[in-house]
Amino acid sequence: MGIDHEVVKTFQDNVFPLSDKFTEMLNEHFSHQTERRGCGYTQATRLLADYVNFSRQEKDLTDLKIFKDYSSKSVRKILDNKSLYGLEISNWRNLDQNSDVDEFLNNQPKEDDYVLNLKQQAHIQSSLRKCYEKVELEESKVLCQMLADVILPILPETSQLIELKSLVEKPKVGSCPLAEKFFLKIAHGTILRHGQINIIVDEYDRPLLMEKVNMGDNHSCISLQTLVMNGIRIPAGSLFSVNYDVEQIQNKRLNKQFKGFVIPYTEFPGFWFLRLTTLAISPENRKRAFSTHYDQQVANGLFSPGTTKLSQLIDVAKAQI
């Protein structure tokens, strides 16, 4: 047995054990260190895509599958029996920040099973909210934040982050370990002769994502700042895909330097989150975080995978606006 990944250990000790799938991936089981998968950390972010791309539901307990054998019955009882205790709870999420729950728990002279269960669920959620503070590694903080948001979704209006709509179906865009290839070249100002880049911006012309066209898979995008999708914060340097016809978009203008367009994000029907790219983690921590995925990029001669910064892509994007 190897040493548990920091995220695995932190959830085990402070929140609730992660599912076998997440644990196996984060502990870098050899089955995930393949040519197609890259590494376990990359795979864990692909697994997170199963949650990111679908909306959070008030009564649906599917998201609890990020944990190992979590008692969904205990959570369901909170909603099923709330009226017996005069509680107004419409949602099992964010119980630790619900003022009605807080007041109820502070004024209970007797702790029966319902009260103890509610207190336990609120405590687990509070611990989950703070788990990113318990870890030290950059890549662990990123993952802890995303896992927490699955259960405790944030509101874009309170976070002041741009919210992306999610597509109904996944576009046919790949997410293999070498998907960073052209983005790394673009970061250094190199674009294929027939290639182009589209810069997806907010209402203030700030670049949100960069899409590459005629370079590998079309409609593959990398995020340039933290975004929100279905209540989950997605870090800059994440891989997305889109599905649209650029000819149908009226509100666009030509880039200043490279072929392609500057397009408002509101012109797109939606996006699909694929995984984190290696650019989501700073160069000094990239090899440690992505292990065999990073090694594969080096072995395949990708352009400066160990030193390229996401800020270089952001600079390229800003120069087009």
C-alpha positions, 0 to 999 in steps of 0.5 A: 500500500502506498501513501494516500493522496493528500485529498484522500487523507483529508477527506478521510480524517476531516469530512467523510471518505471519498468514493472508491473511484476517486480514491483509486484515481487520486492514489494513482493506481497504475490502471489510470496511468495509461496513454489515454488517461494520463494519470489518476489526478487527470482522471479524477477531474474527468470524473468530476465532469460527471457532476459539473455538467449537470445542474444541482437539484434540491432533492436529488441525492446523486451527488453524495456518490462522491463519498464512499457509502454515504447514508442517503437515508439520513439526509432524506429523513431531514427533509421527510420529517422537517414538518414534525419539528416546524422546520422550513428546509427546502434543500439538504445542501448548505445546512451549515449556513442555514440560519433556521437550522442553526437557530433550531439546533441551538434551542433544542433541550432534548437531542433525539435521533432527528436532532443528532442527525441534523447536527451531524449533517451540518457538521459534515457540510461545515467540514467539507466547506473548510477542507481546502484549508486543511491541505497544503498542495496547490493541486489538492486545494483546487480539487477540494474546492471543486468537490465541496462545490458539488455538495455545497453549490455556490451562487454566481451572484455572491461569488461575482464569477461568470456562470456558464450554461451547460450543454445538454449533450457532450460534443464530440471533442476529445480530452486525451493527455495531449490535448494541451499540445496546441494551447502550449504552442499558442501561449508562445505565439505559434499558430498553424497556418490554417489554424485560428483562435476565438477569444470568448469574452464577458460584457467588459471584453475580459477574456474568459476562454480561448477556443482553437480551430483547425488545430487538433479537435475543433471547438476545444477551449481552455478557460482563462479565469475561474468560472462557475457551472451548475454551482461548481467553481472551475479553475482557470486552465480547464478544458471545455468543448462547445458546439455551434456554427460560427456563421450563425453568430452575428455579434463577433469581430475579428481578432487584432493579430491572429485569424479568428474572432472575439465573441461574447460568451452569451452568444454560445448555447452552452459549454461542456467541461472536460477536465483540468489541463496541466496549465491549471497548476503552476509550473513548479507543481505541475510534474508532481500534480500530473505525474505520468500525464506530465511525463507523457507530454514531455516524451511526446515533445510538447512545447515547454510543458514544464515552464509555460504559464497560463498567463502567457495564453491570457496575454495572447488573448488580450492582444486580440481584443 
